[in-house]
């Protein structure tokens, strides 16, 4: 079976039995990677066998097959798909974060800082299983909510540690090497990731 047929089969398997029309590229890439297949985003550009739907975030797009789209609609419909199930794309969460459980004044201990970190990850992932967040997005969200740089707050409770070390030492979080760049790292809620595997 050639690559095109493998990708089509993976998309069909992911969409069959659901009311969804689209698969997020990152999800599709993860499914294929489990089978030892690496696929790049560029594979879908101008490929007549697939349709793509781009979002405001250039790193987030969705893929489907032509026969999964309504026949009378040549434009891409609003995505009814994974976004509705996971409620929000990360970019939306960054732009419109929900109210945090803790106010900046309530972050007064290592435990309350850990709770603030957990709240941010929940906000960013909306409990998407196996969803990892890059530290830049995590730090931006922290600043957006608490109006303080994350490093400044960490130094109050952990003077000689960096964000990665603090997260790594907590059983609530899972820190791993980035799947996109081996020189970077990303974080997820450990309980959610463990439920997948």
C-alpha positions as CSV (number, residue, x, y, z in Angstrom):
1,X,0.0,0.0,0.0
2,X,1.5,3.4,-1.0
3,X,1.6,6.4,1.3
4,X,-1.5,8.1,-0.2
5,X,-3.6,5.0,0.5
6,X,-2.2,4.6,4.0
7,X,-3.0,8.3,4.8
8,X,-6.5,7.9,3.4
9,X,-7.1,4.8,5.4
10,X,-6.0,6.6,8.6
11,X,-8.3,9.5,7.9
12,X,-11.3,7.2,7.2
13,X,-10.6,5.2,10.3
14,X,-10.5,8.3,12.4
15,X,-13.7,9.8,11.0
16,X,-15.8,6.7,10.4
17,X,-18.6,6.4,13.0
18,X,-18.4,10.1,13.9
19,X,-20.2,13.2,12.8
20,X,-16.9,14.9,12.1
21,X,-15.6,15.9,8.7
22,X,-12.0,16.9,9.6
23,X,-8.9,15.5,11.4
24,X,-6.4,17.8,12.9
25,X,-3.1,17.3,11.2
26,X,-1.2,16.9,14.5
27,X,-3.6,14.0,15.4
28,X,-3.2,12.4,12.0
29,X,0.6,12.7,12.2
30,X,0.6,11.1,15.7
31,X,-1.5,8.2,14.4
32,X,0.8,7.6,11.4
33,X,3.9,8.0,13.6
34,X,2.7,5.1,15.7
35,X,2.8,3.0,12.6
36,X,6.4,4.2,11.8
37,X,5.3,6.7,9.2
38,X,6.5,10.3,9.3
39,X,4.5,12.8,7.3
40,X,5.1,16.5,6.8
41,X,2.5,19.2,6.6
42,X,3.7,20.0,3.1
43,X,2.5,16.6,1.8
44,X,-1.1,18.0,1.7
45,X,-0.3,21.3,0.0
46,X,-1.8,21.2,-3.5
47,X,-2.5,17.5,-3.2
48,X,-5.8,16.8,-5.1
49,X,-6.5,13.7,-3.0
50,X,-7.0,15.7,0.2
51,X,-8.6,18.9,1.4
52,X,-7.1,21.1,4.1
53,X,-8.7,23.7,6.3
54,X,-6.2,26.3,7.7
55,X,-6.8,28.2,11.0
56,X,-5.5,31.6,12.1
57,X,-2.6,29.7,13.7
58,X,-0.3,28.6,10.8
59,X,0.7,25.5,12.8
60,X,-2.8,24.3,13.2
61,X,-4.8,22.9,10.2
62,X,-7.2,20.1,9.5
63,X,-7.3,17.4,6.8
64,X,-10.1,15.5,5.1
65,X,-10.9,13.6,2.0
66,X,-13.0,15.1,-0.8
67,X,-15.8,12.6,-0.3
68,X,-16.2,13.6,3.4
69,X,-17.3,17.1,2.4
70,X,-20.9,18.0,1.5
71,X,-21.4,17.7,-2.2
72,X,-23.1,21.0,-2.7
73,X,-20.5,23.0,-0.9
74,X,-17.2,23.9,-2.6
75,X,-16.0,26.0,0.3
76,X,-14.8,24.5,3.5
77,X,-17.6,24.5,6.1
78,X,-17.0,25.5,9.6
79,X,-15.2,22.7,11.3
80,X,-17.7,20.6,13.3
81,X,-15.0,18.2,14.1
82,X,-12.3,17.8,16.8
83,X,-12.5,21.4,17.8
84,X,-16.0,21.1,19.0
85,X,-15.1,18.0,20.9
86,X,-12.1,19.5,22.5
87,X,-14.0,22.8,22.8
88,X,-11.2,25.2,21.7
89,X,-8.1,25.3,19.7
90,X,-5.1,26.4,21.7
91,X,-5.0,29.8,19.9
92,X,-8.5,30.6,21.1
93,X,-7.6,29.7,24.6
94,X,-4.6,32.0,24.5
95,X,-6.7,34.8,23.1
96,X,-9.7,34.3,25.4
97,X,-8.6,32.5,28.6
98,X,-11.3,31.6,31.1
99,X,-11.2,33.1,34.6
100,X,-8.5,31.4,36.7
101,X,-9.4,29.8,40.0
102,X,-6.6,31.6,41.7
103,X,-6.0,35.4,41.6
104,X,-2.4,36.7,41.5
105,X,-2.5,37.4,45.3
106,X,-3.5,33.8,46.0
107,X,-0.3,32.4,44.5
108,X,1.5,32.5,47.9
109,X,3.1,29.0,48.1
110,X,4.6,26.3,46.0
111,X,1.4,24.4,46.2
112,X,-0.7,27.3,45.0
113,X,1.8,27.9,42.1
114,X,1.4,24.2,41.1
115,X,-2.4,24.7,41.1
116,X,-2.1,27.7,38.9
117,X,0.1,25.7,36.5
118,X,-2.5,22.9,36.4
119,X,-5.3,25.4,35.8
120,X,-3.4,26.9,32.8
121,X,-2.7,23.5,31.3
122,X,-6.4,22.5,31.7
123,X,-7.3,25.8,30.0
124,X,-4.9,25.3,27.1
125,X,-5.6,21.6,26.5
126,X,-9.3,21.5,27.4
127,X,-8.6,18.0,28.7
128,X,-7.5,16.8,25.2
129,X,-5.9,13.5,25.9
130,X,-2.2,13.3,25.1
131,X,-2.0,17.0,24.3
132,X,1.4,18.7,25.0
133,X,2.0,22.4,25.3
134,X,5.2,24.3,24.5
135,X,6.7,26.4,27.3
136,X,6.3,29.6,25.3
137,X,2.6,29.2,25.0
138,X,2.4,28.1,28.7
139,X,4.4,31.2,29.8
140,X,2.3,33.6,27.6
141,X,-0.9,32.2,29.1
142,X,0.5,32.6,32.6
143,X,1.4,36.2,31.9
144,X,-2.0,36.9,30.3
145,X,-3.9,35.6,33.4
146,X,-1.6,36.8,36.2
147,X,0.1,39.8,34.7
148,X,3.5,38.6,35.9
149,X,6.3,36.9,34.1
150,X,6.4,33.2,35.0
151,X,10.1,33.3,35.8
152,X,9.6,36.0,38.4
153,X,6.9,34.0,40.2
154,X,9.0,30.8,40.1
155,X,12.0,32.6,41.6
156,X,9.8,33.6,44.6
157,X,9.4,29.9,45.6
158,X,12.2,28.1,43.7
159,X,15.1,30.6,43.5
160,X,17.5,28.2,41.7
161,X,15.1,26.4,39.4
162,X,13.7,26.9,35.9
163,X,10.1,26.2,34.8
164,X,11.1,22.8,33.3
165,X,12.6,21.6,36.6
166,X,9.6,22.7,38.6
167,X,7.1,21.0,36.3
168,X,9.3,17.9,36.1
169,X,9.4,17.5,39.8
170,X,5.7,17.5,40.2
171,X,3.7,14.3,39.7
172,X,0.9,16.3,38.1
173,X,2.8,17.1,35.0
174,X,4.6,15.1,32.3
175,X,7.6,16.9,30.6
176,X,9.1,15.4,27.4
177,X,11.3,16.3,24.5
178,X,9.4,18.1,21.8
179,X,8.1,16.0,19.0
180,X,9.0,18.8,16.6
181,X,12.4,19.9,17.8
182,X,14.7,17.7,20.0
183,X,16.3,20.9,21.5
184,X,12.9,21.9,23.0
185,X,10.5,20.4,25.5
186,X,6.8,20.4,26.1
187,X,4.4,19.6,29.0
188,X,1.1,17.9,29.5
189,X,-1.1,16.8,32.4
190,X,0.3,13.5,33.5
191,X,-3.0,11.9,34.4
192,X,-4.5,12.5,31.0
193,X,-1.5,11.2,29.1
194,X,-1.3,8.1,31.2
195,X,-5.0,7.3,30.4
196,X,-4.1,7.1,26.7
197,X,-1.2,4.6,27.1
